[in-house]
Amino acid sequence: MSGPFAVCPGQSGLVFSVPANSGLSSYTWTAPSGVTITSGQGTNSVTVSVALALTWEVCV
């Protein structure tokens, strides 16, 4: 997965992605409370915004 390693509360437009896999028809991304997936759900790349200071994971 690629994306920023460190982020600050209030940041938006953060992009996370994985290499496209022709064997997959859809991707399901999850993020914890305080992190909002703003676009890209179902694709190999999502954009998120961070509302809270916390330690978190974005998973696909």
N, CA, C and O atoms as CSV, one atom per row, in Angstrom:
chain,resi,resn,atom,element,x,y,z
A,1,MET,N,N,0.844,-1.157,0.000
A,1,MET,CA,C,0.000,0.000,0.000
A,1,MET,C,C,0.894,1.226,0.000
A,1,MET,O,O,1.937,1.246,0.655
A,2,SER,N,N,0.490,2.230,-0.723
A,2,SER,CA,C,1.217,3.489,-0.682
A,2,SER,C,C,0.301,4.570,-0.133
A,2,SER,O,O,-0.920,4.512,-0.282
A,3,GLY,N,N,0.909,5.544,0.494
A,3,GLY,CA,C,0.173,6.654,1.079
A,3,GLY,C,C,1.041,7.323,2.117
A,3,GLY,O,O,2.134,6.840,2.414
A,4,PRO,N,N,0.579,8.425,2.674
A,4,PRO,CA,C,1.383,9.147,3.660
A,4,PRO,C,C,1.583,8.327,4.926
A,4,PRO,O,O,0.691,7.597,5.357
A,5,PHE,N,N,2.771,8.459,5.514
A,5,PHE,CA,C,3.093,7.736,6.738
A,5,PHE,C,C,2.620,8.505,7.965
A,5,PHE,O,O,2.091,7.906,8.901
A,6,ALA,N,N,2.800,9.799,7.976
A,6,ALA,CA,C,2.401,10.633,9.117
A,6,ALA,C,C,1.437,11.704,8.631
A,6,ALA,O,O,1.668,12.347,7.607
A,7,VAL,N,N,0.358,11.887,9.375
A,7,VAL,CA,C,-0.628,12.911,9.032
A,7,VAL,C,C,-1.007,13.680,10.286
A,7,VAL,O,O,-0.753,13.232,11.404
A,8,CYS,N,N,-1.606,14.820,10.091
A,8,CYS,CA,C,-2.036,15.667,11.204
A,8,CYS,C,C,-3.554,15.821,11.175
A,8,CYS,O,O,-4.169,15.733,10.112
A,9,PRO,N,N,-4.162,16.051,12.347
A,9,PRO,CA,C,-5.604,16.287,12.380
A,9,PRO,C,C,-5.971,17.449,11.464
A,9,PRO,O,O,-5.249,18.442,11.385
A,10,GLY,N,N,-7.079,17.316,10.788
A,10,GLY,CA,C,-7.547,18.363,9.897
A,10,GLY,C,C,-7.063,18.224,8.467
A,10,GLY,O,O,-7.516,18.956,7.587
A,11,GLN,N,N,-6.146,17.290,8.220
A,11,GLN,CA,C,-5.670,17.103,6.848
A,11,GLN,C,C,-6.739,16.407,6.011
A,11,GLN,O,O,-7.494,15.571,6.508
A,12,SER,N,N,-6.784,16.764,4.745
A,12,SER,CA,C,-7.701,16.109,3.815
A,12,SER,C,C,-6.986,15.915,2.489
A,12,SER,O,O,-5.896,16.442,2.270
A,13,GLY,N,N,-7.609,15.161,1.620
A,13,GLY,CA,C,-7.003,14.905,0.318
A,13,GLY,C,C,-5.852,13.919,0.366
A,13,GLY,O,O,-5.019,13.892,-0.540
A,14,LEU,N,N,-5.798,13.105,1.417
A,14,LEU,CA,C,-4.730,12.108,1.561
A,14,LEU,C,C,-5.087,10.877,0.736
A,14,LEU,O,O,-6.187,10.340,0.868
A,15,VAL,N,N,-4.176,10.430,-0.103
A,15,VAL,CA,C,-4.459,9.321,-1.019
A,15,VAL,C,C,-3.696,8.075,-0.591
A,15,VAL,O,O,-2.489,8.113,-0.352
A,16,PHE,N,N,-4.427,6.972,-0.500
A,16,PHE,CA,C,-3.853,5.658,-0.238
A,16,PHE,C,C,-4.222,4.766,-1.410
A,16,PHE,O,O,-5.332,4.851,-1.935
A,17,SER,N,N,-3.290,3.906,-1.824
A,17,SER,CA,C,-3.579,3.038,-2.962
A,17,SER,C,C,-2.810,1.732,-2.859
A,17,SER,O,O,-1.801,1.627,-2.161
A,18,VAL,N,N,-3.315,0.754,-3.569
A,18,VAL,CA,C,-2.642,-0.530,-3.746
A,18,VAL,C,C,-2.551,-0.764,-5.248
A,18,VAL,O,O,-3.344,-0.206,-6.007
A,19,PRO,N,N,-1.597,-1.581,-5.689
A,19,PRO,CA,C,-1.520,-1.867,-7.125
A,19,PRO,C,C,-2.826,-2.497,-7.620
A,19,PRO,O,O,-3.427,-3.316,-6.926
A,20,ALA,N,N,-3.250,-2.116,-8.801
A,20,ALA,CA,C,-4.457,-2.700,-9.388
A,20,ALA,C,C,-4.238,-4.191,-9.627
A,20,ALA,O,O,-3.149,-4.612,-10.017
A,21,ASN,N,N,-5.269,-4.977,-9.393
A,21,ASN,CA,C,-5.222,-6.423,-9.579
A,21,ASN,C,C,-6.357,-6.799,-10.521
A,21,ASN,O,O,-7.528,-6.662,-10.165
A,22,SER,N,N,-6.028,-7.265,-11.704
A,22,SER,CA,C,-7.056,-7.577,-12.701
A,22,SER,C,C,-7.983,-8.702,-12.256
A,22,SER,O,O,-9.061,-8.873,-12.827
A,23,GLY,N,N,-7.582,-9.471,-11.246
A,23,GLY,CA,C,-8.422,-10.544,-10.739
A,23,GLY,C,C,-9.485,-10.076,-9.759
A,23,GLY,O,O,-10.337,-10.862,-9.346
A,24,LEU,N,N,-9.443,-8.800,-9.384
A,24,LEU,CA,C,-10.423,-8.264,-8.443
A,24,LEU,C,C,-11.386,-7.333,-9.165
A,24,LEU,O,O,-10.980,-6.530,-10.005
A,25,SER,N,N,-12.660,-7.449,-8.830
A,25,SER,CA,C,-13.640,-6.545,-9.435
A,25,SER,C,C,-13.929,-5.346,-8.552
A,25,SER,O,O,-14.467,-4.345,-9.024
A,26,SER,N,N,-13.576,-5.434,-7.263
A,26,SER,CA,C,-13.848,-4.348,-6.334
A,26,SER,C,C,-12.913,-4.445,-5.136
A,26,SER,O,O,-12.406,-5.520,-4.817
A,27,TYR,N,N,-12.693,-3.335,-4.491
A,27,TYR,CA,C,-11.863,-3.262,-3.290
A,27,TYR,C,C,-12.719,-2.690,-2.166
A,27,TYR,O,O,-13.522,-1.786,-2.398
A,28,THR,N,N,-12.555,-3.208,-0.953
A,28,THR,CA,C,-13.273,-2.680,0.196
A,28,THR,C,C,-12.271,-2.105,1.176
A,28,THR,O,O,-11.453,-2.835,1.736
A,29,TRP,N,N,-12.330,-0.802,1.383
A,29,TRP,CA,C,-11.438,-0.101,2.295
A,29,TRP,C,C,-12.164,0.159,3.605
A,29,TRP,O,O,-13.370,0.406,3.615
A,30,THR,N,N,-11.427,0.103,4.713
A,30,THR,CA,C,-11.980,0.458,6.014
A,30,THR,C,C,-11.045,1.444,6.686
A,30,THR,O,O,-9.836,1.434,6.456
A,31,ALA,N,N,-11.618,2.288,7.515
A,31,ALA,CA,C,-10.842,3.271,8.266
A,31,ALA,C,C,-11.527,3.473,9.613
A,31,ALA,O,O,-12.741,3.298,9.720
A,32,PRO,N,N,-10.768,3.837,10.635
A,32,PRO,CA,C,-11.349,3.993,11.972
A,32,PRO,C,C,-12.153,5.285,12.112
A,32,PRO,O,O,-12.128,6.154,11.240
A,33,SER,N,N,-12.858,5.383,13.221
A,33,SER,CA,C,-13.575,6.606,13.558
A,33,SER,C,C,-12.605,7.780,13.543
A,33,SER,O,O,-11.484,7.666,14.040
A,34,GLY,N,N,-13.022,8.889,12.983
A,34,GLY,CA,C,-12.153,10.058,12.890
A,34,GLY,C,C,-11.419,10.160,11.573
A,34,GLY,O,O,-10.813,11.188,11.271
A,35,VAL,N,N,-11.472,9.090,10.781
A,35,VAL,CA,C,-10.878,9.092,9.440
A,35,VAL,C,C,-12.011,8.783,8.463
A,35,VAL,O,O,-12.669,7.748,8.576
A,36,THR,N,N,-12.235,9.673,7.516
A,36,THR,CA,C,-13.342,9.524,6.576
A,36,THR,C,C,-12.818,9.258,5.172
A,36,THR,O,O,-11.988,10.004,4.652
A,37,ILE,N,N,-13.313,8.185,4.569
A,37,ILE,CA,C,-13.006,7.916,3.164
A,37,ILE,C,C,-13.924,8.823,2.349
A,37,ILE,O,O,-15.144,8.656,2.355
A,38,THR,N,N,-13.328,9.779,1.651
A,38,THR,CA,C,-14.127,10.775,0.934
A,38,THR,C,C,-14.389,10.399,-0.520
A,38,THR,O,O,-15.353,10.878,-1.117
A,39,SER,N,N,-13.552,9.555,-1.091
A,39,SER,CA,C,-13.799,9.090,-2.459
A,39,SER,C,C,-12.967,7.847,-2.741
A,39,SER,O,O,-11.962,7.584,-2.080
A,40,GLY,N,N,-13.409,7.096,-3.734
A,40,GLY,CA,C,-12.640,5.953,-4.212
A,40,GLY,C,C,-13.026,4.597,-3.660
A,40,GLY,O,O,-12.448,3.592,-4.075
A,41,GLN,N,N,-13.993,4.522,-2.730
A,41,GLN,CA,C,-14.385,3.216,-2.196
A,41,GLN,C,C,-14.765,2.308,-3.366
A,41,GLN,O,O,-15.502,2.723,-4.261
A,42,GLY,N,N,-14.266,1.080,-3.361
A,42,GLY,CA,C,-14.525,0.129,-4.443
A,42,GLY,C,C,-13.428,0.103,-5.487
A,42,GLY,O,O,-13.400,-0.789,-6.335
A,43,THR,N,N,-12.514,1.080,-5.437
A,43,THR,CA,C,-11.401,1.136,-6.385
A,43,THR,C,C,-10.102,0.795,-5.661
A,43,THR,O,O,-10.111,0.520,-4.461
A,44,ASN,N,N,-8.994,0.812,-6.383
A,44,ASN,CA,C,-7.711,0.498,-5.752
A,44,ASN,C,C,-7.057,1.727,-5.111
A,44,ASN,O,O,-5.919,1.649,-4.648
A,45,SER,N,N,-7.767,2.855,-5.080
A,45,SER,CA,C,-7.218,4.079,-4.500
A,45,SER,C,C,-8.320,4.867,-3.802
A,45,SER,O,O,-9.389,5.081,-4.374
A,46,VAL,N,N,-8.068,5.299,-2.569
A,46,VAL,CA,C,-9.046,6.109,-1.842
A,46,VAL,C,C,-8.418,7.412,-1.384
A,46,VAL,O,O,-7.206,7.512,-1.193
A,47,THR,N,N,-9.268,8.398,-1.214
A,47,THR,CA,C,-8.872,9.679,-0.643
A,47,THR,C,C,-9.555,9.787,0.711
A,47,THR,O,O,-10.740,9.480,0.840
A,48,VAL,N,N,-8.805,10.226,1.726
A,48,VAL,CA,C,-9.354,10.314,3.077
A,48,VAL,C,C,-9.107,11.690,3.677
A,48,VAL,O,O,-8.252,12.451,3.222
A,49,SER,N,N,-9.889,11.985,4.720
A,49,SER,CA,C,-9.644,13.163,5.544
A,49,SER,C,C,-9.536,12.693,6.986
A,49,SER,O,O,-10.162,11.709,7.380
A,50,VAL,N,N,-8.733,13.408,7.769
A,50,VAL,CA,C,-8.455,13.024,9.152
A,50,VAL,C,C,-8.976,14.119,10.075
A,50,VAL,O,O,-8.570,15.276,9.964
A,51,ALA,N,N,-9.880,13.752,10.990
A,51,ALA,CA,C,-10.463,14.727,11.902
A,51,ALA,C,C,-9.791,14.727,13.269
A,51,ALA,O,O,-9.764,15.758,13.941
A,52,LEU,N,N,-9.250,13.593,13.688
A,52,LEU,CA,C,-8.742,13.448,15.052
A,52,LEU,C,C,-7.277,13.053,15.074
A,52,LEU,O,O,-6.767,12.450,14.130
A,53,ALA,N,N,-6.611,13.401,16.159
A,53,ALA,CA,C,-5.238,12.935,16.382
A,53,ALA,C,C,-5.333,11.544,16.994
A,53,ALA,O,O,-5.877,11.387,18.087
A,54,LEU,N,N,-4.821,10.549,16.315
A,54,LEU,CA,C,-4.868,9.182,16.815
A,54,LEU,C,C,-3.900,8.313,16.041
A,54,LEU,O,O,-3.378,8.711,14.999
A,55,THR,N,N,-3.671,7.142,16.555
A,55,THR,CA,C,-2.919,6.130,15.826
A,55,THR,C,C,-3.948,5.287,15.097
A,55,THR,O,O,-4.917,4.826,15.700
A,56,TRP,N,N,-3.744,5.081,13.798
A,56,TRP,CA,C,-4.778,4.416,13.030
A,56,TRP,C,C,-4.205,3.637,11.873
A,56,TRP,O,O,-3.044,3.795,11.495
A,57,GLU,N,N,-5.055,2.789,11.322
A,57,GLU,CA,C,-4.712,1.993,10.152
A,57,GLU,C,C,-5.789,2.187,9.101
A,57,GLU,O,O,-6.973,2.309,9.414
A,58,VAL,N,N,-5.364,2.214,7.872
A,58,VAL,CA,C,-6.291,2.131,6.744
A,58,VAL,C,C,-6.037,0.774,6.117
A,58,VAL,O,O,-4.897,0.449,5.783
A,59,CYS,N,N,-7.076,-0.014,5.953
A,59,CYS,CA,C,-6.922,-1.386,5.452
A,59,CYS,C,C,-7.731,-1.574,4.179
A,59,CYS,O,O,-8.745,-0.914,3.954
A,60,VAL,N,N,-7.246,-2.501,3.352
A,60,VAL,CA,C,-7.978,-2.879,2.148
A,60,VAL,C,C,-8.028,-4.397,2.065
A,60,VAL,O,O,-8.600,-4.945,1.123
